[in-house]
Structure formats: structure tokens, C-alpha cells
Amino acid sequence: MFVLTGMRAWVVQRFSAIVLLLVVPWLFISSPQINTMNYEEWRLWVSGGFNPPLIMGGFTALLFHLWVGIRDVLLDYVRHRLLRLLLLGSVAVLLFWLGLWLALILLRAL
């Protein structure tokens, strides 16, 4: 029998928070440079060095962090099962679409 304890969601949220704590300061340090770049300079910056895995890892962590938080709120406060299922499915599709959108942007920049 499978019991939902919430431990898996807790671990995912804590791990994603640690990744975000590492990536967000890097983005703030890089943002003054990004504001003065044209498209070609931005493309070289995105495709160079450790930037692609940092951007994708940070965005993936953000999507997982969002999923766990929104899922917990919906599970706690939406009582009607069909509405909850519809909302959870909509959030999952939206977050998946956002991840795919970023992946395509990064692939085009490489």
C-alpha cells in the first residue's frame, strides 16, 4: 500500500530552494552585464561556459519549487475533487510548457 507522507515533496522543495539560492545570486551579479548587451552578445553569453546548465538547472529548480508549492495549496484548500484535478492538470501543463519554452530558447541560442 502506498502512503502519501509528504516527505518526497518536502525534499524536492528543499533541494530546489538550495539550487535557487546558488543560481539567483549569480543572475543578480550577471544582470548589469545583461542589460547592456545586444542580442548577439547575449547569445554568446548564454551559450558560453557554465551558463546553459546553470540557466536550465535554475529554471528547472524553479519549476519544481513552484509545482510543489502550488500543488500543496490546491490540495489543502480546493475541496471539490474534479475542480482540484482540473486545476492541478492545468498547472502541470503550464509548468511543462514553460520548461519546454525555455529549453527551446536555450537550444536556439546555442
C-alpha positions in Angstrom: 0.0 0.0 0.0 1.3 3.4 -1.0 1.1 6.1 1.7 1.5 9.8 0.8 3.6 11.2 3.7 4.7 14.5 2.0 8.3 13.7 2.6 9.1 13.5 -1.1 7.6 16.9 -1.7 9.5 18.3 1.2 12.8 17.0 -0.1 12.1 18.3 -3.6 11.2 21.7 -2.3 14.3 22.0 -0.1 16.6 20.8 -2.8 15.1 23.2 -5.3 15.5 26.0 -2.8 19.2 25.2 -2.4 19.7 25.3 -6.1 17.8 28.6 -6.4 20.0 30.0 -3.6 23.0 29.3 -5.7 21.7 30.4 -9.1 19.8 33.6 -8.2 22.8 35.5 -6.8 24.7 34.5 -10.0 21.9 36.0 -12.1 22.0 39.3 -10.0 25.7 39.6 -10.4 25.3 39.0 -14.2 22.3 41.2 -14.7 24.2 44.6 -15.1 26.1 43.0 -17.9 22.9 41.6 -19.5 21.2 44.9 -19.5 23.9 46.5 -21.8 24.1 43.5 -24.2 22.7 43.3 -27.7 21.2 40.1 -29.0 24.5 38.6 -30.3 26.4 39.4 -27.1 23.5 37.9 -25.1 23.6 34.8 -27.3 27.3 34.4 -26.8 26.9 34.8 -23.0 24.1 32.3 -22.8 26.0 29.7 -24.9 29.3 30.1 -23.2 30.9 28.3 -20.3 28.6 27.1 -17.4 25.7 29.4 -18.3 23.5 26.9 -20.2 23.4 24.3 -17.4 23.1 27.0 -14.7 20.2 28.6 -16.5 18.4 25.3 -17.2 19.1 24.0 -13.7 17.9 27.1 -12.1 14.8 27.2 -14.2 14.1 23.5 -13.6 14.5 24.0 -9.8 12.1 27.0 -10.0 9.5 24.9 -11.9 9.8 22.1 -9.3 9.6 24.5 -6.5 6.5 26.1 -8.0 4.9 22.8 -8.6 5.3 21.6 -5.0 4.1 24.9 -3.6 1.0 25.3 -5.8 0.2 21.6 -5.5 0.2 21.8 -1.7 -2.0 24.9 -1.7 -4.5 23.3 -4.1 -4.6 20.0 -2.2 -5.2 21.9 1.1 -7.8 24.4 0.0 -9.7 23.1 -3.0 -12.2 20.5 -1.7 -14.1 19.7 -4.8 -12.2 16.7 -6.4 -13.0 17.5 -10.0 -12.0 21.1 -9.7 -8.8 20.2 -7.9 -7.9 17.7 -10.6 -8.6 20.3 -13.3 -6.5 22.9 -11.5 -3.6 20.5 -10.9 -3.7 19.4 -14.5 -3.7 23.0 -15.7 -0.8 23.9 -13.5 1.2 20.9 -14.6 0.6 21.6 -18.3 1.5 25.3 -17.8 4.7 24.5 -15.9 5.7 21.8 -18.5 5.0 24.3 -21.3 7.2 26.9 -19.6 10.1 24.4 -19.2 9.8 23.4 -22.9 9.7 27.0 -23.9 12.9 27.8 -22.0 14.6 24.6 -23.4 13.8 25.7 -26.9 15.1 29.2 -26.3 18.4 27.8 -25.0 18.7 25.4 -27.9 18.2 28.2 -30.4 20.8 30.3 -28.6 23.4 27.5 -28.8 
